[in-house]
C-alpha cells in the first residue's frame, strides 16, 4: 500500500511528515496576467472591427451609390 494511505484505514502507523505545509499566496506569475490582458484586448479589437464592418455594410446597403455592386444588370435606376 502506498505511504499516503498508511494510517487512515489500515491500522498501520501514520506516514512520516514531509515538512511544513506551504502557506500564503501562490508565487506570482505575471506572464499569465499579461497573456490574459493581451487576449482580452485582441478580442475587444476584433469585436470593434466586426462592428465597424457591419455598420459600413449597413450604410452601403442603405446608400448604394453608383458603384454598381448592389444593382442588378437590368435595373435602369442604378446605371450611371
mmCIF file of the N, C-alpha and C atoms, coordinates in Angstrom:
data_MODEL
# 
_entry.id   MODEL 
# 
loop_
_atom_site.group_PDB 
_atom_site.id 
_atom_site.type_symbol 
_atom_site.label_atom_id 
_atom_site.label_alt_id 
_atom_site.label_comp_id 
_atom_site.label_asym_id 
_atom_site.label_entity_id 
_atom_site.label_seq_id 
_atom_site.pdbx_PDB_ins_code 
_atom_site.Cartn_x 
_atom_site.Cartn_y 
_atom_site.Cartn_z 
_atom_site.occupancy 
_atom_site.B_iso_or_equiv 
_atom_site.pdbx_formal_charge 
_atom_site.auth_seq_id 
_atom_site.auth_comp_id 
_atom_site.auth_asym_id 
_atom_site.auth_atom_id 
_atom_site.pdbx_PDB_model_num 
ATOM 1   N N  . UNK A 1 1  ? 0.839   -1.167 0.000   1.00 0.00 ? 1  UNK A N  1 
ATOM 2   C CA . UNK A 1 1  ? 0.000   0.000  0.000   1.00 0.00 ? 1  UNK A CA 1 
ATOM 3   C C  . UNK A 1 1  ? 0.890   1.238  0.000   1.00 0.00 ? 1  UNK A C  1 
ATOM 4   N N  . UNK A 1 2  ? 0.445   2.257  -0.696  1.00 0.00 ? 2  UNK A N  1 
ATOM 5   C CA . UNK A 1 2  ? 1.268   3.447  -0.801  1.00 0.00 ? 2  UNK A CA 1 
ATOM 6   C C  . UNK A 1 2  ? 1.309   4.184  0.547   1.00 0.00 ? 2  UNK A C  1 
ATOM 7   N N  . UNK A 1 3  ? 2.396   4.887  0.829   1.00 0.00 ? 3  UNK A N  1 
ATOM 8   C CA . UNK A 1 3  ? 2.539   5.558  2.126   1.00 0.00 ? 3  UNK A CA 1 
ATOM 9   C C  . UNK A 1 3  ? 1.502   6.656  2.367   1.00 0.00 ? 3  UNK A C  1 
ATOM 10  N N  . UNK A 1 4  ? 0.905   7.198  1.319   1.00 0.00 ? 4  UNK A N  1 
ATOM 11  C CA . UNK A 1 4  ? -0.050  8.274  1.551   1.00 0.00 ? 4  UNK A CA 1 
ATOM 12  C C  . UNK A 1 4  ? -1.348  7.775  2.164   1.00 0.00 ? 4  UNK A C  1 
ATOM 13  N N  . UNK A 1 5  ? -1.629  6.469  2.058   1.00 0.00 ? 5  UNK A N  1 
ATOM 14  C CA . UNK A 1 5  ? -2.828  5.913  2.661   1.00 0.00 ? 5  UNK A CA 1 
ATOM 15  C C  . UNK A 1 5  ? -2.547  5.260  4.011   1.00 0.00 ? 5  UNK A C  1 
ATOM 16  N N  . UNK A 1 6  ? -1.313  5.131  4.360   1.00 0.00 ? 6  UNK A N  1 
ATOM 17  C CA . UNK A 1 6  ? -0.968  4.446  5.606   1.00 0.00 ? 6  UNK A CA 1 
ATOM 18  C C  . UNK A 1 6  ? -1.521  5.221  6.802   1.00 0.00 ? 6  UNK A C  1 
ATOM 19  N N  . UNK A 1 7  ? -2.179  4.512  7.693   1.00 0.00 ? 7  UNK A N  1 
ATOM 20  C CA . UNK A 1 7  ? -2.696  5.118  8.903   1.00 0.00 ? 7  UNK A CA 1 
ATOM 21  C C  . UNK A 1 7  ? -4.120  5.619  8.782   1.00 0.00 ? 7  UNK A C  1 
ATOM 22  N N  . UNK A 1 8  ? -4.678  5.624  7.628   1.00 0.00 ? 8  UNK A N  1 
ATOM 23  C CA . UNK A 1 8  ? -6.054  6.118  7.517   1.00 0.00 ? 8  UNK A CA 1 
ATOM 24  C C  . UNK A 1 8  ? -7.059  5.020  7.820   1.00 0.00 ? 8  UNK A C  1 
ATOM 25  N N  . UNK A 1 9  ? -6.992  3.917  7.116   1.00 0.00 ? 9  UNK A N  1 
ATOM 26  C CA . UNK A 1 9  ? -7.964  2.855  7.322   1.00 0.00 ? 9  UNK A CA 1 
ATOM 27  C C  . UNK A 1 9  ? -7.301  1.496  7.470   1.00 0.00 ? 9  UNK A C  1 
ATOM 28  N N  . UNK A 1 10 ? -6.007  1.451  7.491   1.00 0.00 ? 10 UNK A N  1 
ATOM 29  C CA . UNK A 1 10 ? -5.329  0.161  7.517   1.00 0.00 ? 10 UNK A CA 1 
ATOM 30  C C  . UNK A 1 10 ? -4.902  -0.255 8.910   1.00 0.00 ? 10 UNK A C  1 
ATOM 31  N N  . UNK A 1 11 ? -4.913  0.649  9.856   1.00 0.00 ? 11 UNK A N  1 
ATOM 32  C CA . UNK A 1 11 ? -4.457  0.311  11.196  1.00 0.00 ? 11 UNK A CA 1 
ATOM 33  C C  . UNK A 1 11 ? -2.955  0.402  11.339  1.00 0.00 ? 11 UNK A C  1 
ATOM 34  N N  . UNK A 1 12 ? -2.255  0.820  10.300  1.00 0.00 ? 12 UNK A N  1 
ATOM 35  C CA . UNK A 1 12 ? -0.808  0.955  10.364  1.00 0.00 ? 12 UNK A CA 1 
ATOM 36  C C  . UNK A 1 12 ? -0.442  2.338  10.902  1.00 0.00 ? 12 UNK A C  1 
ATOM 37  N N  . UNK A 1 13 ? 0.815   2.519  11.161  1.00 0.00 ? 13 UNK A N  1 
ATOM 38  C CA . UNK A 1 13 ? 1.294   3.807  11.653  1.00 0.00 ? 13 UNK A CA 1 
ATOM 39  C C  . UNK A 1 13 ? 1.149   4.864  10.556  1.00 0.00 ? 13 UNK A C  1 
ATOM 40  N N  . UNK A 1 14 ? 1.029   6.102  11.003  1.00 0.00 ? 14 UNK A N  1 
ATOM 41  C CA . UNK A 1 14 ? 0.891   7.180  10.037  1.00 0.00 ? 14 UNK A CA 1 
ATOM 42  C C  . UNK A 1 14 ? 2.193   7.407  9.287   1.00 0.00 ? 14 UNK A C  1 
ATOM 43  N N  . UNK A 1 15 ? 2.062   7.922  8.089   1.00 0.00 ? 15 UNK A N  1 
ATOM 44  C CA . UNK A 1 15 ? 3.242   8.215  7.281   1.00 0.00 ? 15 UNK A CA 1 
ATOM 45  C C  . UNK A 1 15 ? 3.998   9.373  7.924   1.00 0.00 ? 15 UNK A C  1 
ATOM 46  N N  . UNK A 1 16 ? 5.303   9.389  7.787   1.00 0.00 ? 16 UNK A N  1 
ATOM 47  C CA . UNK A 1 16 ? 6.069   10.498 8.371   1.00 0.00 ? 16 UNK A CA 1 
ATOM 48  C C  . UNK A 1 16 ? 5.720   11.814 7.702   1.00 0.00 ? 16 UNK A C  1 
ATOM 49  N N  . UNK A 1 17 ? 5.832   12.896 8.463   1.00 0.00 ? 17 UNK A N  1 
ATOM 50  C CA . UNK A 1 17 ? 5.530   14.228 7.946   1.00 0.00 ? 17 UNK A CA 1 
ATOM 51  C C  . UNK A 1 17 ? 6.585   14.622 6.919   1.00 0.00 ? 17 UNK A C  1 
ATOM 52  N N  . UNK A 1 18 ? 6.155   15.176 5.818   1.00 0.00 ? 18 UNK A N  1 
ATOM 53  C CA . UNK A 1 18 ? 7.094   15.524 4.750   1.00 0.00 ? 18 UNK A CA 1 
ATOM 54  C C  . UNK A 1 18 ? 7.618   16.945 4.879   1.00 0.00 ? 18 UNK A C  1 
ATOM 55  N N  . UNK A 1 19 ? 7.196   17.674 5.854   1.00 0.00 ? 19 UNK A N  1 
ATOM 56  C CA . UNK A 1 19 ? 7.678   19.035 6.044   1.00 0.00 ? 19 UNK A CA 1 
ATOM 57  C C  . UNK A 1 19 ? 6.521   19.980 6.280   1.00 0.00 ? 19 UNK A C  1 
ATOM 58  N N  . UNK A 1 20 ? 6.842   21.220 6.524   1.00 0.00 ? 20 UNK A N  1 
ATOM 59  C CA . UNK A 1 20 ? 5.758   22.168 6.785   1.00 0.00 ? 20 UNK A CA 1 
ATOM 60  C C  . UNK A 1 20 ? 4.928   22.416 5.527   1.00 0.00 ? 20 UNK A C  1 
ATOM 61  N N  . UNK A 1 21 ? 3.654   22.615 5.762   1.00 0.00 ? 21 UNK A N  1 
ATOM 62  C CA . UNK A 1 21 ? 2.755   22.904 4.650   1.00 0.00 ? 21 UNK A CA 1 
ATOM 63  C C  . UNK A 1 21 ? 3.027   24.316 4.145   1.00 0.00 ? 21 UNK A C  1 
ATOM 64  N N  . UNK A 1 22 ? 2.935   24.474 2.859   1.00 0.00 ? 22 UNK A N  1 
ATOM 65  C CA . UNK A 1 22 ? 3.179   25.785 2.275   1.00 0.00 ? 22 UNK A CA 1 
ATOM 66  C C  . UNK A 1 22 ? 1.953   26.661 2.516   1.00 0.00 ? 22 UNK A C  1 
ATOM 67  N N  . UNK A 1 23 ? 2.165   27.808 3.113   1.00 0.00 ? 23 UNK A N  1 
ATOM 68  C CA . UNK A 1 23 ? 1.060   28.719 3.380   1.00 0.00 ? 23 UNK A CA 1 
ATOM 69  C C  . UNK A 1 23 ? 1.286   30.015 2.612   1.00 0.00 ? 23 UNK A C  1 
ATOM 70  N N  . UNK A 1 24 ? 0.240   30.789 2.528   1.00 0.00 ? 24 UNK A N  1 
ATOM 71  C CA . UNK A 1 24 ? 0.352   32.061 1.839   1.00 0.00 ? 24 UNK A CA 1 
ATOM 72  C C  . UNK A 1 24 ? -0.068  31.950 0.392   1.00 0.00 ? 24 UNK A C  1 
ATOM 73  N N  . UNK A 1 25 ? -0.006  33.061 -0.299  1.00 0.00 ? 25 UNK A N  1 
ATOM 74  C CA . UNK A 1 25 ? -0.434  33.057 -1.696  1.00 0.00 ? 25 UNK A CA 1 
ATOM 75  C C  . UNK A 1 25 ? 0.561   32.293 -2.575  1.00 0.00 ? 25 UNK A C  1 
ATOM 76  N N  . UNK A 1 26 ? 0.085   31.804 -3.703  1.00 0.00 ? 26 UNK A N  1 
ATOM 77  C CA . UNK A 1 26 ? 0.992   31.123 -4.627  1.00 0.00 ? 26 UNK A CA 1 
ATOM 78  C C  . UNK A 1 26 ? 1.998   32.109 -5.201  1.00 0.00 ? 26 UNK A C  1 
ATOM 79  N N  . UNK A 1 27 ? 3.089   31.626 -5.736  1.00 0.00 ? 27 UNK A N  1 
ATOM 80  C CA . UNK A 1 27 ? 4.079   32.545 -6.325  1.00 0.00 ? 27 UNK A CA 1 
ATOM 81  C C  . UNK A 1 27 ? 3.477   33.333 -7.492  1.00 0.00 ? 27 UNK A C  1 
ATOM 82  N N  . UNK A 1 28 ? 3.937   34.542 -7.625  1.00 0.00 ? 28 UNK A N  1 
ATOM 83  C CA . UNK A 1 28 ? 3.397   35.424 -8.673  1.00 0.00 ? 28 UNK A CA 1 
ATOM 84  C C  . UNK A 1 28 ? 3.840   34.939 -10.054 1.00 0.00 ? 28 UNK A C  1 
ATOM 85  N N  . UNK A 1 29 ? 2.911   34.979 -10.972 1.00 0.00 ? 29 UNK A N  1 
ATOM 86  C CA . UNK A 1 29 ? 3.190   34.608 -12.359 1.00 0.00 ? 29 UNK A CA 1 
ATOM 87  C C  . UNK A 1 29 ? 2.672   35.724 -13.251 1.00 0.00 ? 29 UNK A C  1 
ATOM 88  N N  . UNK A 1 30 ? 3.480   36.748 -13.454 1.00 0.00 ? 30 UNK A N  1 
ATOM 89  C CA . UNK A 1 30 ? 2.978   37.919 -14.202 1.00 0.00 ? 30 UNK A CA 1 
ATOM 90  C C  . UNK A 1 30 ? 2.673   37.621 -15.661 1.00 0.00 ? 30 UNK A C  1 
ATOM 91  N N  . UNK A 1 31 ? 3.288   36.606 -16.234 1.00 0.00 ? 31 UNK A N  1 
ATOM 92  C CA . UNK A 1 31 ? 3.040   36.323 -17.643 1.00 0.00 ? 31 UNK A CA 1 
ATOM 93  C C  . UNK A 1 31 ? 1.607   35.867 -17.861 1.00 0.00 ? 31 UNK A C  1 
ATOM 94  N N  . UNK A 1 32 ? 0.980   35.273 -16.850 1.00 0.00 ? 32 UNK A N  1 
ATOM 95  C CA . UNK A 1 32 ? -0.416  34.859 -17.012 1.00 0.00 ? 32 UNK A CA 1 
ATOM 96  C C  . UNK A 1 32 ? -1.334  36.077 -17.094 1.00 0.00 ? 32 UNK A C  1 
ATOM 97  N N  . UNK A 1 33 ? -1.066  37.071 -16.260 1.00 0.00 ? 33 UNK A N  1 
ATOM 98  C CA . UNK A 1 33 ? -1.878  38.277 -16.309 1.00 0.00 ? 33 UNK A CA 1 
ATOM 99  C C  . UNK A 1 33 ? -1.668  39.005 -17.631 1.00 0.00 ? 33 UNK A C  1 
ATOM 100 N N  . UNK A 1 34 ? -0.429  39.059 -18.075 1.00 0.00 ? 34 UNK A N  1 
ATOM 101 C CA . UNK A 1 34 ? -0.140  39.721 -19.351 1.00 0.00 ? 34 UNK A CA 1 
ATOM 102 C C  . UNK A 1 34 ? -0.839  38.992 -20.489 1.00 0.00 ? 34 UNK A C  1 
ATOM 103 N N  . UNK A 1 35 ? -0.772  37.669 -20.487 1.00 0.00 ? 35 UNK A N  1 
ATOM 104 C CA . UNK A 1 35 ? -1.424  36.891 -21.540 1.00 0.00 ? 35 UNK A CA 1 
ATOM 105 C C  . UNK A 1 35 ? -2.944  37.078 -21.502 1.00 0.00 ? 35 UNK A C  1 
ATOM 106 N N  . UNK A 1 36 ? -3.499  37.147 -20.309 1.00 0.00 ? 36 UNK A N  1 
ATOM 107 C CA . UNK A 1 36 ? -4.930  37.360 -20.170 1.00 0.00 ? 36 UNK A CA 1 
ATOM 108 C C  . UNK A 1 36 ? -5.336  38.712 -20.744 1.00 0.00 ? 36 UNK A C  1 
ATOM 109 N N  . UNK A 1 37 ? -4.612  39.769 -20.396 1.00 0.00 ? 37 UNK A N  1 
ATOM 110 C CA . UNK A 1 37 ? -4.963  41.100 -20.872 1.00 0.00 ? 37 UNK A CA 1 
ATOM 111 C C  . UNK A 1 37 ? -4.719  41.245 -22.368 1.00 0.00 ? 37 UNK A C  1 
ATOM 112 N N  . UNK A 1 38 ? -3.689  40.613 -22.889 1.00 0.00 ? 38 UNK A N  1 
ATOM 113 C CA . UNK A 1 38 ? -3.449  40.657 -24.334 1.00 0.00 ? 38 UNK A CA 1 
ATOM 114 C C  . UNK A 1 38 ? -4.581  39.937 -25.068 1.00 0.00 ? 38 UNK A C  1 
ATOM 115 N N  . UNK A 1 39 ? -5.005  38.803 -24.544 1.00 0.00 ? 39 UNK A N  1 
ATOM 116 C CA . UNK A 1 39 ? -6.117  38.077 -25.152 1.00 0.00 ? 39 UNK A CA 1 
ATOM 117 C C  . UNK A 1 39 ? -7.415  38.864 -25.108 1.00 0.00 ? 39 UNK A C  1 
ATOM 118 N N  . UNK A 1 40 ? -7.691  39.504 -23.967 1.00 0.00 ? 40 UNK A N  1 
ATOM 119 C CA . UNK A 1 40 ? -8.900  40.317 -23.866 1.00 0.00 ? 40 UNK A CA 1 
ATOM 120 C C  . UNK A 1 40 ? -8.848  41.515 -24.813 1.00 0.00 ? 40 UNK A C  1 
ATOM 121 N N  . UNK A 1 41 ? -7.680  42.137 -24.940 1.00 0.00 ? 41 UNK A N  1 
ATOM 122 C CA . UNK A 1 41 ? -7.539  43.260 -25.860 1.00 0.00 ? 41 UNK A CA 1 
ATOM 123 C C  . UNK A 1 41 ? -7.734  42.812 -27.307 1.00 0.00 ? 41 UNK A C  1 
ATOM 124 N N  . UNK A 1 42 ? -7.218  41.642 -27.649 1.00 0.00 ? 42 UNK A N  1 
ATOM 125 C CA . UNK A 1 42 ? -7.389  41.123 -29.011 1.00 0.00 ? 42 UNK A CA 1 
ATOM 126 C C  . UNK A 1 42 ? -8.865  40.831 -29.291 1.00 0.00 ? 42 UNK A C  1 
ATOM 127 N N  . UNK A 1 43 ? -9.564  40.276 -28.323 1.00 0.00 ? 43 UNK A N  1 
ATOM 128 C CA . UNK A 1 43 ? -10.997 40.009 -28.508 1.00 0.00 ? 43 UNK A CA 1 
ATOM 129 C C  . UNK A 1 43 ? -11.779 41.310 -28.667 1.00 0.00 ? 43 UNK A C  1 
ATOM 130 N N  . UNK A 1 44 ? -11.452 42.306 -27.864 1.00 0.00 ? 44 UNK A N  1 
ATOM 131 C CA . UNK A 1 44 ? -12.137 43.596 -27.963 1.00 0.00 ? 44 UNK A CA 1 
ATOM 132 C C  . UNK A 1 44 ? -11.854 44.254 -29.311 1.00 0.00 ? 44 UNK A C  1 
ATOM 133 N N  . UNK A 1 45 ? -10.610 44.192 -29.774 1.00 0.00 ? 45 UNK A N  1 
ATOM 134 C CA . UNK A 1 45 ? -10.265 44.793 -31.067 1.00 0.00 ? 45 UNK A CA 1 
ATOM 135 C C  . UNK A 1 45 ? -10.998 44.081 -32.208 1.00 0.00 ? 45 UNK A C  1 
ATOM 136 N N  . UNK A 1 46 ? -11.078 42.771 -32.156 1.00 0.00 ? 46 UNK A N  1 
ATOM 137 C CA . UNK A 1 46 ? -11.786 42.021 -33.191 1.00 0.00 ? 46 UNK A CA 1 
ATOM 138 C C  . UNK A 1 46 ? -13.273 42.355 -33.180 1.00 0.00 ? 46 UNK A C  1 
ATOM 139 N N  . UNK A 1 47 ? -13.856 42.484 -32.000 1.00 0.00 ? 47 UNK A N  1 
ATOM 140 C CA . UNK A 1 47 ? -15.267 42.829 -31.891 1.00 0.00 ? 47 UNK A CA 1 
ATOM 141 C C  . UNK A 1 47 ? -15.527 44.215 -32.474 1.00 0.00 ? 47 UNK A C  1 
ATOM 142 N N  . UNK A 1 48 ? -14.667 45.181 -32.171 1.00 0.00 ? 48 UNK A N  1 
ATOM 143 C CA . UNK A 1 48 ? -14.835 46.522 -32.726 1.00 0.00 ? 48 UNK A CA 1 
ATOM 144 C C  . UNK A 1 48 ? -14.681 46.529 -34.248 1.00 0.00 ? 48 UNK A C  1 
ATOM 145 N N  . UNK A 1 49 ? -13.748 45.733 -34.758 1.00 0.00 ? 49 UNK A N  1 
ATOM 146 C CA . UNK A 1 49 ? -13.568 45.628 -36.212 1.00 0.00 ? 49 UNK A CA 1 
ATOM 147 C C  . UNK A 1 49 ? -14.821 45.060 -36.887 1.00 0.00 ? 49 UNK A C  1 
ATOM 148 N N  . UNK A 1 50 ? -15.387 44.027 -36.293 1.00 0.00 ? 50 UNK A N  1 
ATOM 149 C CA . UNK A 1 50 ? -16.591 43.419 -36.866 1.00 0.00 ? 50 UNK A CA 1 
ATOM 150 C C  . UNK A 1 50 ? -17.759 44.399 -36.823 1.00 0.00 ? 50 UNK A C  1 
ATOM 151 N N  . UNK A 1 51 ? -17.904 45.114 -35.711 1.00 0.00 ? 51 UNK A N  1 
ATOM 152 C CA . UNK A 1 51 ? -18.989 46.090 -35.610 1.00 0.00 ? 51 UNK A CA 1 
ATOM 153 C C  . UNK A 1 51 ? -18.818 47.222 -36.624 1.00 0.00 ? 51 UNK A C  1 
ATOM 154 N N  . UNK A 1 52 ? -17.600 47.724 -36.794 1.00 0.00 ? 52 UNK A N  1 
ATOM 155 C CA . UNK A 1 52 ? -17.358 48.780 -37.776 1.00 0.00 ? 52 UNK A CA 1 
ATOM 156 C C  . UNK A 1 52 ? -17.664 48.282 -39.192 1.00 0.00 ? 52 UNK A C  1 
ATOM 157 N N  . UNK A 1 53 ? -17.284 47.059 -39.489 1.00 0.00 ? 53 UNK A N  1 
ATOM 158 C CA . UNK A 1 53 ? -17.576 46.492 -40.814 1.00 0.00 ? 53 UNK A CA 1 
ATOM 159 C C  . UNK A 1 53 ? -19.076 46.333 -41.017 1.00 0.00 ? 53 UNK A C  1 
ATOM 160 N N  . UNK A 1 54 ? -19.781 45.939 -39.969 1.00 0.00 ? 54 UNK A N  1 
ATOM 161 C CA . UNK A 1 54 ? -21.229 45.780 -40.067 1.00 0.00 ? 54 UNK A CA 1 
ATOM 162 C C  . UNK A 1 54 ? -21.911 47.127 -40.302 1.00 0.00 ? 54 UNK A C  1 
ATOM 163 N N  . UNK A 1 55 ? -21.496 48.144 -39.568 1.00 0.00 ? 55 UNK A N  1 
ATOM 164 C CA . UNK A 1 55 ? -22.077 49.464 -39.783 1.00 0.00 ? 55 UNK A CA 1 
ATOM 165 C C  . UNK A 1 55 ? -21.758 49.985 -41.184 1.00 0.00 ? 55 UNK A C  1 
ATOM 166 N N  . UNK A 1 56 ? -20.569 49.725 -41.661 1.00 0.00 ? 56 UNK A N  1 
ATOM 167 C CA . UNK A 1 56 ? -20.222 50.133 -43.022 1.00 0.00 ? 56 UNK A CA 1 
ATOM 168 C C  . UNK A 1 56 ? -21.071 49.418 -44.058 1.00 0.00 ? 56 UNK A C  1 
ATOM 169 N N  . UNK A 1 57 ? -21.309 48.129 -43.846 1.00 0.00 ? 57 UNK A N  1 
ATOM 170 C CA . UNK A 1 57 ? -22.147 47.368 -44.771 1.00 0.00 ? 57 UNK A CA 1 
ATOM 171 C C  . UNK A 1 57 ? -23.571 47.885 -44.750 1.00 0.00 ? 57 UNK A C  1 
ATOM 172 N N  . UNK A 1 58 ? -24.098 48.153 -43.558 1.00 0.00 ? 58 UNK A N  1 
ATOM 173 C CA . UNK A 1 58 ? -25.467 48.661 -43.475 1.00 0.00 ? 58 UNK A CA 1 
ATOM 174 C C  . UNK A 1 58 ? -25.595 50.024 -44.143 1.00 0.00 ? 58 UNK A C  1 
ATOM 175 N N  . UNK A 1 59 ? -24.599 50.869 -44.009 1.00 0.00 ? 59 UNK A N  1 
ATOM 176 C CA . UNK A 1 59 ? -24.624 52.169 -44.679 1.00 0.00 ? 59 UNK A CA 1 
ATOM 177 C C  . UNK A 1 59 ? -24.585 51.986 -46.192 1.00 0.00 ? 59 UNK A C  1 
ATOM 178 N N  . UNK A 1 60 ? -23.744 51.081 -46.672 1.00 0.00 ? 60 UNK A N  1 
ATOM 179 C CA . UNK A 1 60 ? -23.662 50.845 -48.118 1.00 0.00 ? 60 UNK A CA 1 
ATOM 180 C C  . UNK A 1 60 ? -24.950 50.235 -48.669 1.00 0.00 ? 60 UNK A C  1 
ATOM 181 N N  . UNK A 1 61 ? -25.639 49.440 -47.861 1.00 0.00 ? 61 UNK A N  1 
ATOM 182 C CA . UNK A 1 61 ? -26.910 48.887 -48.329 1.00 0.00 ? 61 UNK A CA 1 
ATOM 183 C C  . UNK A 1 61 ? -27.987 49.964 -48.404 1.00 0.00 ? 61 UNK A C  1 
ATOM 184 N N  . UNK A 1 62 ? -27.966 50.908 -47.472 1.00 0.00 ? 62 UNK A N  1 
ATOM 185 C CA . UNK A 1 62 ? -28.952 51.990 -47.493 1.00 0.00 ? 62 UNK A CA 1 
ATOM 186 C C  . UNK A 1 62 ? -28.653 53.019 -48.572 1.00 0.00 ? 62 UNK A C  1 
ATOM 187 N N  . UNK A 1 63 ? -27.395 53.261 -48.886 1.00 0.00 ? 63 UNK A N  1 
ATOM 188 C CA . UNK A 1 63 ? -26.975 54.259 -49.870 1.00 0.00 ? 63 UNK A CA 1 
ATOM 189 C C  . UNK A 1 63 ? -26.063 53.590 -50.891 1.00 0.00 ? 63 UNK A C  1 
ATOM 190 N N  . UNK A 1 64 ? -26.651 52.919 -51.894 1.00 0.00 ? 64 UNK A N  1 
ATOM 191 C CA . UNK A 1 64 ? -25.820 52.139 -52.817 1.00 0.00 ? 64 UNK A CA 1 
ATOM 192 C C  . UNK A 1 64 ? -24.905 52.967 -53.703 1.00 0.00 ? 64 UNK A C  1 
ATOM 193 N N  . UNK A 1 65 ? -25.247 54.185 -53.996 1.00 0.00 ? 65 UNK A N  1 
ATOM 194 C CA . UNK A 1 65 ? -24.382 54.986 -54.868 1.00 0.00 ? 65 UNK A CA 1 
ATOM 195 C C  . UNK A 1 65 ? -24.409 54.475 -56.291 1.00 0.00 ? 65 UNK A C  1 
ATOM 196 N N  . UNK A 1 66 ? -23.402 54.854 -57.068 1.00 0.00 ? 66 UNK A N  1 
ATOM 197 C CA . UNK A 1 66 ? -23.335 54.441 -58.467 1.00 0.00 ? 66 UNK A CA 1 
ATOM 198 C C  . UNK A 1 66 ? -22.223 53.438 -58.704 1.00 0.00 ? 66 UNK A C  1 
ATOM 199 N N  . UNK A 1 67 ? -21.863 52.694 -57.697 1.00 0.00 ? 67 UNK A N  1 
ATOM 200 C CA . UNK A 1 67 ? -20.792 51.714 -57.869 1.00 0.00 ? 67 UNK A CA 1 
ATOM 201 C C  . UNK A 1 67 ? -21.225 50.538 -58.717 1.00 0.00 ? 67 UNK A C  1 
ATOM 202 N N  . UNK A 1 68 ? -22.490 50.186 -58.634 1.00 0.00 ? 68 UNK A N  1 
ATOM 203 C CA . UNK A 1 68 ? -22.969 49.065 -59.409 1.00 0.00 ? 68 UNK A CA 1 
ATOM 204 C C  . UNK A 1 68 ? -22.810 47.730 -58.719 1.00 0.00 ? 68 UNK A C  1 
ATOM 205 N N  . UNK A 1 69 ? -22.245 47.711 -57.536 1.00 0.00 ? 69 UNK A N  1 
ATOM 206 C CA . UNK A 1 69 ? -22.020 46.414 -56.879 1.00 0.00 ? 69 UNK A CA 1 
ATOM 207 C C  . UNK A 1 69 ? -23.300 45.850 -56.301 1.00 0.00 ? 69 UNK A C  1 
ATOM 208 N N  . UNK A 1 70 ? -24.324 46.710 -56.100 1.00 0.00 ? 70 UNK A N  1 
ATOM 209 C CA . UNK A 1 70 ? -25.556 46.242 -55.490 1.00 0.00 ? 70 UNK A CA 1 
ATOM 210 C C  . UNK A 1 70 ? -26.700 46.167 -56.490 1.00 0.00 ? 70 UNK A C  1 
ATOM 211 N N  . UNK A 1 71 ? -26.498 46.655 -57.675 1.00 0.00 ? 71 UNK A N  1 
ATOM 212 C CA . UNK A 1 71 ? -27.574 46.739 -58.659 1.00 0.00 ? 71 UNK A CA 1 
ATOM 213 C C  . UNK A 1 71 ? -27.618 45.492 -59.530 1.00 0.00 ? 71 UNK A C  1 
ATOM 214 N N  . UNK A 1 72 ? -28.824 45.156 -59.944 1.00 0.00 ? 72 UNK A N  1 
ATOM 215 C CA . UNK A 1 72 ? -28.957 44.053 -60.886 1.00 0.00 ? 72 UNK A CA 1 
ATOM 216 C C  . UNK A 1 72 ? -28.634 44.572 -62.287 1.00 0.00 ? 72 UNK A C  1 
ATOM 217 N N  . UNK A 1 73 ? -28.227 43.713 -63.197 1.00 0.00 ? 73 UNK A N  1 
ATOM 218 C CA . UNK A 1 73 ? -27.799 44.161 -64.526 1.00 0.00 ? 73 UNK A CA 1 
ATOM 219 C C  . UNK A 1 73 ? -28.915 44.817 -65.327 1.00 0.00 ? 73 UNK A C  1 
ATOM 220 N N  . UNK A 1 74 ? -30.183 44.455 -65.074 1.00 0.00 ? 74 UNK A N  1 
ATOM 221 C CA . UNK A 1 74 ? -31.274 45.017 -65.890 1.00 0.00 ? 74 UNK A CA 1 
ATOM 222 C C  . UNK A 1 74 ? -31.966 46.189 -65.203 1.00 0.00 ? 74 UNK A C  1 
ATOM 223 N N  . UNK A 1 75 ? -31.394 46.719 -64.149 1.00 0.00 ? 75 UNK A N  1 
ATOM 224 C CA . UNK A 1 75 ? -32.021 47.841 -63.447 1.00 0.00 ? 75 UNK A CA 1 
ATOM 225 C C  . UNK A 1 75 ? -31.670 49.155 -64.147 1.00 0.00 ? 75 UNK A C  1 
ATOM 226 N N  . UNK A 1 76 ? -32.690 49.989 -64.342 1.00 0.00 ? 76 UNK A N  1 
ATOM 227 C CA . UNK A 1 76 ? -32.450 51.275 -65.001 1.00 0.00 ? 76 UNK A CA 1 
ATOM 228 C C  . UNK A 1 76 ? -32.144 52.364 -63.994 1.00 0.00 ? 76 UNK A C  1 
ATOM 229 N N  . UNK A 1 77 ? -32.395 52.131 -62.709 1.00 0.00 ? 77 UNK A N  1 
ATOM 230 C CA . UNK A 1 77 ? -32.171 53.173 -61.704 1.00 0.00 ? 77 UNK A CA 1 
ATOM 231 C C  . UNK A 1 77 ? -30.726 53.233 -61.240 1.00 0.00 ? 77 UNK A C  1 
ATOM 232 N N  . UNK A 1 78 ? -29.945 52.207 -61.426 1.00 0.00 ? 78 UNK A N  1 
ATOM 233 C CA . UNK A 1 78 ? -28.576 52.181 -60.911 1.00 0.00 ? 78 UNK A CA 1 
ATOM 234 C C  . UNK A 1 78 ? -27.538 52.490 -61.960 1.00 0.00 ? 78 UNK A C  1 
ATOM 235 N N  . UNK A 1 79 ? -27.960 52.721 -63.195 1.00 0.00 ? 79 UNK A N  1 
ATOM 236 C CA . UNK A 1 79 ? -26.972 52.985 -64.232 1.00 0.00 ? 79 UNK A CA 1 
ATOM 237 C C  . UNK A 1 79 ? -26.419 54.382 -64.077 1.00 0.00 ? 79 UNK A C  1 
ATOM 238 N N  . UNK A 1 80 ? -25.120 54.539 -64.279 1.00 0.00 ? 80 UNK A N  1 
ATOM 239 C CA . UNK A 1 80 ? -24.527 55.877 -64.147 1.00 0.00 ? 80 UNK A CA 1 
ATOM 240 C C  . UNK A 1 80 ? -24.926 56.829 -65.242 1.00 0.00 ? 80 UNK A C  1 
# 
